[in-house]
Each structure stands twice: as structure tokens, then as C-alpha cells.
Amino acid sequence: MLPIDPKTSSVSAFPISGHHRASLREYIEDPARNNFNFIRLIASLLVLLTHCFVFYPSRRDPVSVLSNNLFTGAWLGVCSFFFLSGLLVTQSIRQGSSIKKFAVRRFLRIYPPAWLVIFLCAFVLGPLLTTWKLSFYLQNADFHHFLLNIFLVRIQYTLPGVWEHSPAGPGLTSSFWSLCLEVKLYALLAFVYALKIPGRRVLGIWLLFAIFLFDLFFLNQTKAIFSRIGLSAGNPLDYTLIAPLFGIGVLCNVCQDQIIITKNWLGAILVLSGIFFYYSLLVPATFILIPIVILYIGTKGVKWIKKITPKADLSYGIYLFGVPVGKGVFIYFHPENAWIYFLMSAAAITLFAVLSWYGLERKLRALKVRLDSRRASGQD
């Protein structure tokens, strides 16, 4: 999941109608003219959809069916998050006054909501559900390692005695792997912007693609490196297919004045979809099709999509609570099919996401605004 909150303005700075050909910059800078919040919400639900269908082998993920087994909903959702993160977080660092300011904004957006889930699992859900004595539970190394998830460097997915023999598996923070990668990409982006050399932004993008190419040709060596930096639970090929999408988002932001999104893009999307899905071309579909579809949907049909987009930004909360709450629904309610499971999970998870937004995330966003105001007035 990928939590993003670019610096925005509540007043449209550009004309919406007329013959003016808007560049991507105008859509990024004016949230009233884009659907990026809507796309993030759909992406989080697609991840949840795949997780629900996994437990019903007789039913296939609908996204997999529609894409001729090229994508799953989870893959499409996570890829969308990373592309949008690169696109919009780059805007934040370009508009910010310092790397420190960028780091504070990213920290406040990512870490406290993740901590909420970690602490609820460790100190509420765990003691209620563990089959161990509470004293043994609290003293176990897995419990201590689970608390270290707060750093988002190396993830411990399980708690001692919690859902050990569950058909849904014992993992409580399975989705947190992407946050670890996200944090590392933010650090790389900040490092590149701190460099005082020409072409530093393009250099950072090429670093991401170099990682991708290294993985393709030296997979075993990459697995060893990933193990050392805390990403041992995942498939390195997944990480390095996804990480360049962040770089593509960065590149689109850097070239935002040259990117003109027109209605003609729809024809290209349909043609490319047919070719990539028919021949099962995962890499070009990931690097080409997903970004152009996101840019097209994110900038077209804004007026009516805004009407169905919640005012609260629930995507991060849905992503964070999706695994523990979703598995709880499966274990204790035994939905009879995948679609019922998805609807029940979505309802329960959305409730937690709403509480997270209004109880924590919105307040943190207001805090960031106040901190920005203080720095702008020289009170930092």
C-alpha cells in the first residue's frame, strides 16, 4: 500500500474547460482535477479481492480471468500503489524546502498508522487469541520480533500461538512487506535529491532499473542481498518488478510538463491490453500498460468519479487492516464463497479504516500542515 499526500491546493489553478491542452503537471498540482485518491481506493480493494479468492481454490481471481492470467488483483493493486507513490511523492520532495521536511512528512504518513496495527495485533488481538499462557506469550522471541516491525525494516508476520493451525495461515502483517520496500525507495529518492550533481533525478531512476536488471541475471545473489537487508520473505523478482514502477512514477513527474493526456490514449490502452494479455507479456504490461491506464483514469471523468469517491482517504487503512481483519472474518464466520467473503471483509476492514482515518491519519495530516506553516514562517 502506498500512502501518499502531495502538497495540494483547494482552489483550481487551471481552467477545466475550453481548448486548453492540460499537461500532467496541472492534474498533479490540482487535486480537484484528478482521480488519484479513487485509484488508490480501488487498488486497496483489489489487493483484498485477491486475498479473499486465495482461500477458495475452485474460484479464480476475477482480475486474473479478465487479464488471461497475466495479473492478479493484488499485483495490479500493489503496482498501482508504487507507480502513484513515485509520481506524487516526487511532487512532495520537489515542492518541499528540505530533505528533513520530506522525511518528516513521509514518517508521519507511514509509521503511526502502521504502529496502530502492530500494537493492536500485539497487545489486543494476540493476548485474546493466543493458545499460550500470557506470560509465555509476552516472553517469546517472536513477540519481541513482532514489536520490531515498528521500524519497517524486517517484518515478523506471526505472533506466538495466534492462528497457528488456521487454514488462513498465521500471518498478521503479510502486507507490510511493501511498506519496507516503500521506505527504502523513499530513502533512495531523498538521497538522489540530496546529491549536488547534474541529472541526479535521472540517475536515481536508472539505479532502480539497474537493480531490476541485476535481479534478472543474478537471481541467487539478489536473494542473498535481500536476506541481509530484511526482505527475505519475498520473491526478489517481485520486488524488482515493482520498484522500477516507482522509478517510472518519478520519471513521469520529472517530465510532467511534456506529458499531455488526451482521449486518444484510450485506443492505445485497448490495443496494448489485447497484445499483452494475449501473449502473456508481464514485464511490458507492468511497465507500460499500468502507468498509462493510471494516468488516463486519473485525469478523465473527474467530475462523476469525484461524486463516488469518499472524502476520507481510506486506502492506507484498508491495506494495513486487510490481513488481520480479513483473516479474522474468514476464520470465525466461514463465508460460503469468495464473493460473500470479500463483501464481509470489505465491510469490516472499511470500518477499521474509517476509525484509523478520523482517529489518527487525518490528525497527522493536519499536523503536517501546521509544521509546514511553522517552517514557512521561520519558526522551525
N, C-alpha and C positions, 0 to 999 in steps of 0.2 A: 503494500500500500503505500502510496506515496503521498504524504502530507505536504501541501504547498499553499502559499498565501502571498502572492506577489503584491507589491505596493500598488494600490489602486486608487482611483478617484471615483466619487459618486456622481459626478457630472460628466456627461458625454462631451468629449473634446473635439469630436469629429462628426460631420454630418452623416446620418444614416441613410438618407435617400439621395436621389439625384444621380448624376452620371459620374460622380467621383469614384475612381477605382481604388478601393481601400487596400493598403498593404497590411501584412500580418502585424506590423507594429501597432496599427490603430486598433486592432482587435485585442491585442495583448494588453495595451495600456488602458483600455476602457472596458471594465467587466460587464457593463450594460450591453456590450456588443458581442459577447462571446458565450459559449455554452460549456466552458471547461469544467465548471462545477457539476453540471449534469453528466458529463462524460465520466468524471471520477466516481460519481454515484453509481452509474451503470457498471463501471469496471469493478467496483467492490461487490456488486451483486453477482456479476459473472464469476468471480472467484468463489463466492458462496455457492453458486449453482453447481459448479464442478465438484466441490466438496460434498454436496448432497448426493449427486449421482454416483459418486465413487462407491457408496455403500449398497448400491442396487445394480449388481453386475448385469442383470438382464436388460437394463435400460442404458442407453448411451447419452452422453452429454450432448444436448441439443446443438451447441456450437460446433462440436466435433462432427455431427451429422451434416450441418449446413456447409462446413468447410471441407468436406470429403476427408475427414480425419486429420486435417492439417493442424488445426488449432483445437485446444480445449477452451472452455470459458475462462479458466484460471490463467492460462497462458496469455490469452488476449487481454484479460484484465490487468495482469501484472505488467505486461509490455506497455499497455496504455498509461499506467501509472508512471513508469520510468521515463517514457517519452515526454509526458506532460511535466514531470518534475524537472527534467533538463531544460525544457522550454521556459518554464515560469520561474524557477529558482534562479536561473541565469539573469532574468529580468531583475530579480531582487538584488543580486550582487552588483549588477551594473548601476542600479539606482541608488544603492547604499553608499554611505560615506566611507566605510572602512570594512576590513575583513572582520574585525571584532563585532561590529554591528550585525554583519551577516551571520556570524557564528551564534550570537545571542538569539537572533530571530529563529534560526534553524533549531537551536536547542529547545526553545520554548514551544515550538510547534510539534517536535517529535517526541521528546523524552517524557514530559509529565503525563501525557495520556497513556504512553506505554507503561510507565510506572504504575499507573492506576490499575491496569490489567494485571500486571505482575503481582502487585501487593494483594489484590482481591483473590487471585488464584492461590497465592502462598499462605495468606493469613485467614481467609474466609472459606473458600472452596476446599482447599486442601484439608484443614482440620475437620471439616464436616464430612468429607468423603473418604479419607484415608482409612485403610484397614489396619493400620499400625497404631500402637499406643502413641498418644500425642507427644510424650517426652522423646520417644524414639524418632518420631517424625521430625521434630524440631532439631534433633541432633544429627540427622543423617546428612551425609555429604551432598546428596542430590538436592536436598532442600537448600543448602548453602549455595550450591552452584546455581540453583534456580534464581536466588536473590541477586546473583551477579549478572543476571540478564539486564539489570538496570543500566549497565554500561553499553549494551547493544554491540558487543564485540564478539563474544562466543555464546551461543544460545544453548541452554539446558531446557529441553522440551517437556520433561516429566517431573512429577513430584512423587515422593515415596508413598507407595500404597494407594495411589489415586488412579482408578480405572486401569489397573494393571492387566486385567483379563477381559477388558471390554472389547467387543467386536469393532468398535470405532477407534481403538488404539488409545494409548495412554497420553499422547501428546496434548499439551495445553497451549503452547505458544508456537505451533508449527509455522505460522505465518510470519514470525518475527525474523526469519532468515533474510527477508527482503529489506527489513529496516537496517540490518547490519551492512548490507551492500549499499543501501542509500546513504548511510552515514559516511562510508568510505568514499563514495563518489562526491559528496559534499566537500569532504576534506581535500580531494583532488582538485575540485573546481576552485576552492579557496586558494590552494597552493598555486595553481596556474595564474589566477588573477593577482596573486602577490608578486609574481615574477616581473621584474623590470626589464623585459626583453621584447622586441618586436614580434608580433604574431603569437603571443602567448596563448590566446584563446584557441587558435587553430592547433597549436602544439598539444594542448590538453585533449582535444578531440582525437588527434592521431595517437595519443597514448592509449586511449580506450580501444581503438581499433588494433593497435599493436598487441594488446592483451588478448583480444579475440583471436588474432592470427596465431599467437603463441599457443593458445589453448588447442586450436585445431591440429597443429602439427606436433605438439609436445604435451599430450593429454596427461600422461602419468606424472610428468614433472609438475604440471599445473595442480594436480590433485595433492601432491606433497606440499606445494606452496600454500594452497588453500587450507590445508590442515593446520599449518603453522599460524595462520592469521585468523583462525576461528571460523572458517566456513566449511569445515569438514563434512557437515551433514548433507550438503547439497551436491548436485552434479555440476562440476566446473563448467561444462558446456552450457548449462542453463544460465549460469551467472554471466558468462562472457558472450552469450547471445543477447542477454538483456542489458548489460552495461553499455554496449555501444548505442542502444536506443536512447539512453540518457545523453550520450555524446551527440546523437543526431538532433535531439531536442535543443542542446546547446548551440549547435550549428544553425538550426532554424532561427534561433533567437538572434544570433550574431548577424544573420542575413535577413532579418525581418523586413527591412525596407525594400528588399528586392523580391520578396515572395508576395505575389498577387494571386489571391484565391478567387476563382471565377466559377460559374456554373458548369463550365466545360470540364471541370475536374471530375464530375460525376461519370462522364463517359469513360474517362481513363480508369477510374476506380472499377467500373464494371468489367472492362476488358482485362485489366490486370488480375482481378479476382478470378475470372474464368481461367486464365492461363495458370496462375499459381496454384489454384485449388485442383485443377485437372491433373497437373504434373507433380503435385505434392512438393512444391518448392518452398520449404520452410524459411530458409535464410532470406531470400529476396522478399517473400511475403512479410516477414517480420520487419525488415529494414526499410522497405519501400511502401508496401500497402498500408500497414498500420499507421505510420506517420501521416500519410496523405488523407486517409479516412478520418483521422482525428482532427486534422486541420480543417477538413471540409465540414464535418458535422459541428465542429466547434465554432464555426463562423457563419453557418447558414441556418435559416429557420429560427433565428434567435427569439423573435417575438413570441411565438407559440410555445417554444421549448421552455422559455423563462416561466411561463404560466404553470408548468408541471414540475418545475424544479423547486424543491424545498428551500426555504430561506436559510435554514440551518445546514451547515456543511457536514453531513453525516458520514461521508465516505471513509474517513480515517477510523472513526469509531466502529463502523461496520466491519472494517478489515481487522481491527485489533480484537474485537469481541467475537468474531466469526467462529473461530475454532473452539474455544471453551464453551461458549453458549450453544453453538450449533451441535457439538458432540453431546452436550447435556440433553438437548431435545431428542436426539436420536436414541440415547441410552435409556431415558426414563419415559418416553412417550411411544416409542416403537412405531413411527409413521408407516402406513401400509405401502406407500410408494414414494418415489423420489420427488414428485411434484408437491405432494402434501408435506413432505419433509422440508422442502425448500420454502414453502409458504409459512409453515410454522416457525422455522428457523429465522426467516427474514423478519417476521413479526417480533419475535423475542429479541433478536440481535438489534433491531432498529430501536427498540425501547431502551436498551443499554446505550446505544449510540446517541440517542436524544439526551439522556441523562449526562453522558460524557460531554456533549457539546455545550449544553446550557449550564452544567455544573462546573466545568473546567475549561474546555477548549475556547469558548467564547470569551471567558475572562482573561485567558492568556493572550488572546488576540488583542483585547483592549489594553492589556499591559504593554504589549509590543508597541502599540500606537503611542502610549504615554512615554515610553522610553525613547522612541523616535523623536517625539516633540521636545523632550528634555535635551537630547543631543543637538537638535536643530537650534535650540535657544542658547547653547553653550553651557548647559548645566551638567554635562556628562562628567 
